[in-house]
C-alpha cells in the first residue's frame, strides 16, 4: 500500500463497541477519529503473525491492500528492504492495545519467540517485530478480545503537545493514570517528558499514525489557514476508495489524514 481517555471514557466508544467488530469509530465533533497505524517492516509476514495470531486482529482488505483490524484502528504494513529502527527513541515510544485475557496473549507472545516485560499486574510491554513496542493493557470487562487503546508520545513539552492535539483534532484533554493525555474516538493519546531528544517517526518501525477525518478536503484547508504546513496535499486514491493527506506535528510525528476507512468491515 502506498500509505495510507482513555478509550473507555469516551461516549463515542460506547456507541462503537456496541458491535465489537467496529474498526474506525464515529468521529468527534471536530470530525476526527482514530484511523490506522502504518508500520514499516523488513518481514511483513512476522508482523502479520504478531497482529493476527498473537494479538488477535482480523485480516481484511482495503482495496487491493491487506490490513489487520481491531476495534478502533486498522494496521497497515509496508515492506522495506532493510530493518527499520524501532519505536524506542522515536517521538512515539510505543502503542498500546487493550486485551481481555492477558495471560493467554502473553503465552502466545512467548510461543512466538517474542519477549514481554511486566510493567504492572495489568500491563506488559512486548518487544514486537521490527523493534515495535506494544503495551498490553488488561481489562477483563473489555467488549472484545483485543482493542486499540493508546499511542504514547515522548516530547520536550508535554503541556504544549497535549494542547496542540486538543486544538488541532478536538481531542479531549485529561489524564490516563499518571500521564497527561487527550482522547479521540478509538484512542487515548498519552504524553510523557522525553529525557533526551527524540527522533521523528517517519522511516521507523511505526512510520506514521493515521486519523480518519470527515470532509477531509475542508479539514485540510482549515489546517492550512491555521498555519500548518501540509507535506503531501489532499488527493484521492480511487483503487482504495479513500482520500489522504500528510503532515508532521511540531515534535516530528508523521501523520496521515484519511477519509474512507470506514468502508473496511
KEKE-3310 file (N, C-alpha, C; in steps of 0.2 Angstrom, whole numbers, plus 5000, padded with zeros to 4 digits):
npx = (5004:5002:5003:4995:4950:4955:4951:4940:4933:4926:4911:4908:4915:4908:4897:4902:4907:4896:4895:4906:4914:4917:4928:4935:4929:4914:4916:4923:4916:4924:4925:4934:4942:4951:4961:4972:4987:5003:5015:5032:5041:5054:5050:5036:5027:5030:5025:5012:5009:5011:5001:4989:4990:4995:4990:4977:4970:4960:4961:4959:4953:4958:4954:4965:4974:4981:4976:4975:4963:4957:4945:4943:4955:4965:4978:4992:5004:5020:5032:5049:5066:5077:5079:5069:5073:5068:5053:5057:5066:5060:5048:5036:5035:5029:5014:4998:4988:4972:4968:4958:4961:4975:4985:4983:4987:5000:5005:5005:5013:5026:5026:5028:5041:5044:5047:5042:5040:5035:5025:5016:5003:4993:4998:5009:5024:5028:5040:5040:5040:5052:5056:5045:5037:5024:5012:5003:4987:4977:4960:4947:4934:4933:4924:4929:4941:4953:4958:4960:4970:4980:4992:5008:5017:5033:5040:5048:5040:5027:5014:5012:5011:5000:4990:4991:4986:4974:4968:4970:4964:4953:4954:4950:4957:4964:4968:4978:4979:4994:4998:4998:4985:4975:4960:4953:4940:4942:4955:4967:4978:4993:5005:5022:5037:5051:5067:5079:5083:5071:5068:5060:5046:5045:5050:5054:5050:5036:5030:5020:5006:4988:4973:4956:4946:4931:4925:4937:4944:4940:4944:4958:4960:4957:4967:4978:4975:4977:4990:4997:5009:5006:5013:5011:4999:4980:4973:4965:4963:4958:4959:4958:4947:4948:4953:4968:4980:4995:5005:5016:5018:5023:5033:5038:5031:5024:5010:4996:4981:4965:4951:4938:4941:4931:4924:4930:4926)
npy = (4994:5012:5021:5024:5043:5040:5026:5020:5030:5037:5043:5040:5029:5020:5019:5014:5001:4994:4985:4974:4972:4983:4995:5008:5022:5032:5049:5063:5079:5088:5081:5070:5054:5040:5032:5023:5013:5014:5004:5000:4987:4974:4962:4958:4947:4942:4953:4951:4939:4942:4952:4946:4932:4932:4944:4944:4951:4955:4949:4959:4968:4983:4990:4984:4981:4972:4973:4974:4972:4979:4983:5000:5004:5002:4992:4994:4988:4991:4984:4984:4985:4985:4982:4993:5006:5004:5008:5014:5028:5036:5049:5043:5032:5020:5010:5005:4991:4985:4971:4956:4944:4943:4934:4924:4930:4934:4921:4917:4927:4922:4909:4913:4917:4930:4943:4949:4962:4964:4977:4981:4974:4973:4977:4974:4976:4972:4967:4969:4963:4970:4980:4986:4992:4987:4990:4980:4981:4975:4971:4964:4966:4970:4973:4966:4954:4960:4977:4993:5005:5015:5028:5032:5046:5054:5069:5086:5095:5092:5098:5107:5099:5091:5101:5105:5094:5094:5106:5105:5093:5092:5084:5077:5084:5077:5064:5049:5038:5042:5049:5064:5067:5065:5063:5054:5047:5030:5030:5034:5047:5048:5057:5060:5067:5068:5062:5064:5070:5066:5056:5059:5051:5046:5034:5025:5010:5011:5021:5031:5039:5037:5047:5047:5057:5067:5075:5078:5086:5099:5100:5100:5112:5121:5117:5122:5136:5139:5139:5127:5117:5107:5092:5083:5085:5085:5071:5059:5042:5031:5017:5012:5018:5029:5045:5055:5064:5071:5077:5084:5084:5097:5090:5080:5069:5060:5061:5054:5059:5053:5049:5038:5026:5020:5011:4998:4983)
npz = (5000:4997:5007:5017:5136:5140:5130:5136:5142:5133:5126:5112:5110:5118:5110:5098:5101:5103:5093:5092:5082:5076:5068:5063:5072:5075:5072:5082:5088:5080:5069:5068:5071:5077:5065:5058:5061:5053:5048:5046:5039:5038:5037:5033:5035:5048:5055:5052:5058:5071:5074:5070:5074:5087:5094:5090:5080:5065:5048:5034:5019:5011:4997:4986:4996:5010:5026:5044:5057:5072:5085:5084:5076:5061:5055:5045:5035:5028:5016:5018:5012:5021:5039:5049:5061:5078:5088:5101:5106:5097:5094:5095:5107:5110:5106:5112:5116:5122:5131:5133:5139:5147:5151:5142:5130:5133:5134:5120:5115:5120:5115:5102:5101:5106:5117:5133:5145:5162:5167:5176:5187:5178:5166:5152:5142:5126:5115:5099:5082:5071:5081:5086:5099:5110:5121:5132:5139:5152:5153:5160:5157:5145:5129:5118:5112:5109:5108:5101:5110:5116:5111:5114:5117:5117:5121:5122:5128:5137:5140:5130:5119:5122:5122:5108:5101:5106:5101:5087:5083:5091:5102:5118:5132:5147:5159:5159:5170:5178:5168:5157:5145:5130:5122:5108:5098:5099:5103:5115:5118:5125:5135:5138:5146:5137:5141:5133:5117:5105:5090:5074:5068:5055:5044:5053:5063:5067:5056:5053:5061:5059:5056:5054:5045:5044:5029:5023:5014:5016:5030:5028:5022:5033:5042:5035:5034:5047:5048:5047:5039:5025:5021:5011:4999:4999:4991:4980:4981:4970:4969:4981:4987:4995:5002:5005:5015:5021:5035:5047:5064:5077:5084:5077:5073:5061:5052:5044:5036:5033:5023:5022:5027:5035:5027:5028:5034)
capx = (5000:5006:5002:4988:4954:4957:4945:4935:4929:4923:4904:4908:4917:4902:4892:4905:4908:4890:4896:4914:4918:4918:4935:4935:4924:4911:4920:4921:4913:4928:4925:4940:4943:4957:4961:4976:4994:5006:5021:5037:5044:5058:5047:5029:5024:5031:5020:5005:5008:5011:4995:4984:4990:4997:4986:4970:4967:4957:4964:4954:4956:4957:4955:4970:4979:4980:4976:4973:4959:4955:4941:4946:4960:4967:4985:4994:5011:5024:5038:5055:5072:5081:5075:5069:5074:5062:5050:5061:5070:5056:5043:5031:5039:5025:5007:4995:4981:4968:4966:4953:4964:4982:4989:4983:4991:5007:5008:5006:5019:5031:5027:5031:5048:5045:5048:5037:5042:5030:5025:5012:4999:4988:5001:5016:5027:5030:5045:5037:5044:5055:5058:5039:5035:5017:5010:4996:4983:4972:4954:4943:4927:4933:4919:4932:4947:4959:4955:4965:4970:4983:4998:5012:5022:5038:5041:5051:5035:5020:5008:5011:5009:4993:4986:4991:4982:4967:4966:4971:4960:4947:4955:4948:4962:4963:4973:4977:4983:4998:5000:4994:4983:4970:4956:4949:4936:4946:4962:4970:4985:4997:5011:5027:5043:5057:5073:5083:5080:5068:5068:5054:5043:5045:5055:5055:5045:5030:5031:5016:4999:4983:4967:4951:4943:4925:4926:4944:4947:4938:4948:4965:4960:4957:4974:4982:4973:4980:4997:5000:5011:5004:5018:5008:4992:4974:4972:4960:4966:4952:4959:4957:4941:4950:4957:4973:4985:5001:5009:5021:5017:5029:5038:5041:5026:5022:5003:4991:4974:4961:4943:4935:4942:4925:4922:4933:4921)
capy = (5000:5017:5023:5027:5044:5033:5025:5018:5035:5041:5041:5038:5022:5016:5018:5010:4995:4990:4980:4973:4971:4990:4997:5015:5024:5038:5055:5068:5085:5091:5076:5066:5048:5036:5028:5017:5013:5012:5001:4998:4980:4970:4955:4959:4940:4942:4957:4948:4934:4946:4956:4941:4926:4933:4948:4943:4956:4951:4951:4962:4972:4990:4989:4978:4980:4969:4977:4970:4977:4978:4989:5007:5005:4997:4991:4994:4986:4992:4980:4988:4981:4984:4983:5000:5007:5003:5014:5017:5033:5040:5053:5038:5027:5014:5010:5001:4988:4983:4964:4954:4939:4945:4928:4920:4934:4933:4914:4917:4931:4918:4904:4916:4919:4937:4944:4954:4964:4966:4984:4981:4967:4974:4979:4971:4979:4967:4969:4965:4963:4977:4984:4989:4991:4987:4988:4976:4983:4970:4973:4958:4968:4973:4970:4962:4951:4965:4983:4999:5008:5022:5030:5036:5051:5057:5075:5090:5099:5088:5103:5110:5093:5090:5107:5105:5089:5096:5112:5103:5087:5091:5078:5080:5084:5073:5060:5042:5036:5047:5053:5069:5063:5068:5057:5054:5041:5025:5030:5039:5050:5049:5061:5059:5071:5065:5063:5066:5072:5060:5056:5059:5044:5044:5029:5020:5004:5015:5027:5037:5037:5040:5049:5047:5064:5068:5080:5079:5092:5106:5100:5102:5119:5124:5117:5127:5143:5140:5139:5121:5115:5100:5089:5079:5088:5081:5068:5053:5035:5028:5010:5010:5021:5034:5052:5056:5069:5070:5082:5082:5088:5100:5086:5075:5064:5060:5060:5054:5060:5049:5049:5032:5019:5016:5005:4992:4980)
capz = (5000:4996:5014:5019:5139:5138:5126:5139:5144:5128:5124:5106:5110:5120:5104:5093:5103:5103:5089:5094:5075:5073:5067:5064:5076:5073:5074:5087:5085:5075:5063:5069:5075:5076:5059:5057:5062:5047:5050:5041:5041:5034:5037:5034:5037:5055:5058:5051:5063:5078:5075:5069:5078:5094:5097:5088:5074:5060:5042:5030:5013:5009:4990:4985:5001:5016:5033:5050:5060:5079:5086:5085:5072:5056:5055:5038:5035:5021:5016:5017:5011:5027:5045:5052:5068:5082:5091:5106:5104:5092:5097:5098:5110:5109:5106:5117:5115:5127:5130:5138:5143:5147:5152:5136:5125:5135:5132:5113:5114:5122:5110:5095:5102:5107:5124:5136:5152:5166:5169:5182:5187:5172:5160:5150:5136:5122:5110:5094:5076:5069:5086:5088:5106:5110:5128:5133:5145:5154:5155:5159:5155:5138:5125:5113:5115:5108:5105:5101:5117:5116:5107:5119:5114:5122:5119:5126:5131:5137:5140:5123:5114:5124:5119:5101:5099:5108:5097:5080:5082:5095:5107:5125:5137:5153:5162:5159:5176:5180:5162:5154:5139:5127:5120:5102:5097:5097:5105:5120:5116:5131:5134:5143:5145:5135:5144:5128:5111:5101:5083:5071:5067:5048:5042:5059:5063:5066:5052:5055:5064:5054:5059:5049:5045:5040:5025:5024:5010:5020:5036:5026:5021:5040:5044:5031:5036:5054:5048:5047:5033:5023:5017:5004:4999:4998:4985:4981:4979:4968:4969:4988:4989:5001:5001:5010:5015:5026:5038:5053:5070:5079:5088:5072:5072:5054:5052:5038:5037:5028:5023:5018:5031:5037:5022:5030:5039)
cpx = (5004:5007:4995:4989:4953:4950:4939:4931:4925:4916:4904:4910:4912:4898:4896:4906:4902:4891:4904:4917:4919:4926:4936:4929:4921:4916:4918:4918:4917:4929:4931:4940:4950:4956:4965:4983:4998:5013:5026:5040:5048:5055:5040:5025:5025:5026:5013:5004:5007:5004:4989:4984:4991:4992:4979:4967:4965:4959:4958:4957:4954:4959:4960:4974:4977:4980:4974:4969:4957:4950:4944:4952:4961:4975:4987:5002:5014:5030:5044:5061:5076:5077:5075:5071:5067:5058:5053:5066:5066:5051:5037:5035:5036:5018:5004:4989:4978:4967:4962:4956:4972:4986:4989:4987:4998:5010:5009:5012:5026:5032:5029:5038:5049:5045:5043:5040:5036:5030:5021:5008:4994:4992:5008:5018:5030:5035:5043:5042:5046:5056:5051:5037:5027:5015:5003:4993:4977:4966:4949:4936:4927:4928:4922:4938:4953:4955:4961:4965:4973:4990:5002:5018:5027:5041:5045:5046:5028:5014:5007:5009:5002:4988:4986:4986:4975:4964:4966:4965:4953:4948:4953:4954:4960:4969:4972:4982:4987:5000:4995:4992:4977:4966:4953:4945:4941:4953:4963:4977:4988:5003:5016:5033:5048:5063:5079:5080:5077:5068:5061:5052:5044:5051:5057:5049:5038:5031:5027:5009:4994:4976:4962:4947:4936:4926:4933:4947:4946:4943:4955:4965:4960:4964:4979:4981:4976:4987:5001:5003:5009:5010:5016:5001:4986:4974:4968:4964:4960:4953:4957:4950:4942:4953:4962:4976:4990:5003:5012:5019:5023:5034:5041:5037:5023:5014:4999:4984:4970:4954:4941:4937:4936:4922:4924:4929:4925)
cpy = (5006:5021:5025:5034:5040:5031:5023:5023:5039:5038:5038:5031:5017:5014:5013:5003:4991:4984:4979:4972:4978:4991:5004:5018:5030:5044:5059:5074:5089:5087:5072:5060:5045:5032:5022:5019:5011:5010:4999:4992:4977:4963:4956:4952:4940:4947:4954:4943:4937:4949:4951:4935:4927:4938:4947:4947:4952:4954:4954:4965:4979:4991:4983:4976:4976:4973:4972:4975:4974:4984:4995:5008:5000:4997:4990:4992:4987:4988:4985:4984:4980:4985:4990:5000:5007:5009:5017:5022:5038:5044:5049:5032:5020:5015:5005:4998:4985:4975:4961:4948:4940:4939:4924:4923:4933:4926:4914:4921:4926:4912:4907:4918:4926:4937:4950:4956:4967:4974:4985:4975:4967:4976:4976:4975:4973:4970:4965:4965:4970:4982:4988:4987:4992:4985:4985:4979:4979:4974:4967:4960:4971:4970:4966:4960:4956:4971:4988:5002:5015:5022:5034:5040:5053:5063:5080:5095:5096:5093:5105:5105:5092:5095:5107:5100:5090:5101:5109:5098:5087:5086:5081:5079:5080:5070:5053:5040:5042:5052:5058:5065:5068:5062:5059:5048:5036:5025:5035:5041:5052:5053:5061:5064:5066:5067:5065:5067:5065:5061:5057:5052:5042:5040:5024:5014:5006:5021:5033:5034:5040:5042:5050:5054:5064:5075:5083:5085:5099:5106:5102:5109:5123:5123:5122:5134:5144:5140:5133:5119:5108:5098:5086:5081:5083:5078:5062:5047:5031:5020:5008:5014:5026:5040:5052:5062:5068:5077:5080:5087:5092:5096:5080:5069:5064:5057:5060:5055:5056:5050:5043:5026:5016:5011:4999:4989:4974)
cpz = (5000:5003:5015:5023:5143:5134:5130:5142:5139:5126:5117:5105:5113:5114:5099:5095:5104:5098:5089:5087:5072:5073:5068:5067:5073:5075:5079:5084:5080:5069:5063:5073:5073:5069:5058:5060:5056:5049:5044:5043:5036:5033:5038:5037:5045:5058:5057:5057:5070:5079:5074:5074:5085:5097:5095:5083:5069:5053:5038:5023:5013:5002:4989:4991:5007:5022:5038:5055:5067:5080:5088:5080:5067:5057:5048:5039:5028:5022:5015:5016:5017:5034:5048:5059:5072:5084:5097:5104:5099:5097:5099:5101:5110:5108:5111:5115:5121:5126:5135:5142:5142:5147:5145:5130:5127:5133:5124:5111:5115:5117:5103:5096:5104:5115:5127:5143:5155:5168:5176:5182:5181:5166:5158:5143:5132:5117:5104:5088:5074:5074:5088:5095:5107:5118:5128:5139:5146:5156:5154:5157:5148:5134:5119:5115:5114:5105:5105:5107:5117:5112:5112:5116:5119:5118:5124:5130:5131:5137:5133:5118:5116:5121:5112:5098:5100:5103:5089:5079:5086:5100:5114:5130:5144:5155:5160:5165:5178:5174:5159:5147:5136:5123:5113:5102:5095:5099:5111:5118:5123:5130:5140:5141:5143:5139:5140:5122:5107:5094:5080:5069:5060:5047:5047:5058:5063:5063:5053:5058:5059:5058:5053:5050:5041:5036:5025:5020:5013:5027:5034:5025:5028:5043:5041:5033:5043:5054:5048:5040:5031:5019:5011:5004:4998:4991:4986:4978:4977:4969:4976:4991:4995:4998:5007:5010:5021:5028:5044:5058:5072:5082:5083:5071:5065:5054:5045:5040:5031:5028:5019:5022:5034:5033:5024:5035:5042)
residu = (UNK:UNK:UNK:UNK:UNK:UNK:UNK:UNK:UNK:UNK:UNK:UNK:UNK:UNK:UNK:UNK:UNK:UNK:UNK:UNK:UNK:UNK:UNK:UNK:UNK:UNK:UNK:UNK:UNK:UNK:UNK:UNK:UNK:UNK:UNK:UNK:UNK:UNK:UNK:UNK:UNK:UNK:UNK:UNK:UNK:UNK:UNK:UNK:UNK:UNK:UNK:UNK:UNK:UNK:UNK:UNK:UNK:UNK:UNK:UNK:UNK:UNK:UNK:UNK:UNK:UNK:UNK:UNK:UNK:UNK:UNK:UNK:UNK:UNK:UNK:UNK:UNK:UNK:UNK:UNK:UNK:UNK:UNK:UNK:UNK:UNK:UNK:UNK:UNK:UNK:UNK:UNK:UNK:UNK:UNK:UNK:UNK:UNK:UNK:UNK:UNK:UNK:UNK:UNK:UNK:UNK:UNK:UNK:UNK:UNK:UNK:UNK:UNK:UNK:UNK:UNK:UNK:UNK:UNK:UNK:UNK:UNK:UNK:UNK:UNK:UNK:UNK:UNK:UNK:UNK:UNK:UNK:UNK:UNK:UNK:UNK:UNK:UNK:UNK:UNK:UNK:UNK:UNK:UNK:UNK:UNK:UNK:UNK:UNK:UNK:UNK:UNK:UNK:UNK:UNK:UNK:UNK:UNK:UNK:UNK:UNK:UNK:UNK:UNK:UNK:UNK:UNK:UNK:UNK:UNK:UNK:UNK:UNK:UNK:UNK:UNK:UNK:UNK:UNK:UNK:UNK:UNK:UNK:UNK:UNK:UNK:UNK:UNK:UNK:UNK:UNK:UNK:UNK:UNK:UNK:UNK:UNK:UNK:UNK:UNK:UNK:UNK:UNK:UNK:UNK:UNK:UNK:UNK:UNK:UNK:UNK:UNK:UNK:UNK:UNK:UNK:UNK:UNK:UNK:UNK:UNK:UNK:UNK:UNK:UNK:UNK:UNK:UNK:UNK:UNK:UNK:UNK:UNK:UNK:UNK:UNK:UNK:UNK:UNK:UNK:UNK:UNK:UNK:UNK:UNK:UNK:UNK:UNK:UNK:UNK:UNK:UNK:UNK:UNK:UNK:UNK:UNK:UNK:UNK:UNK:UNK:UNK:UNK:UNK:UNK)
# end
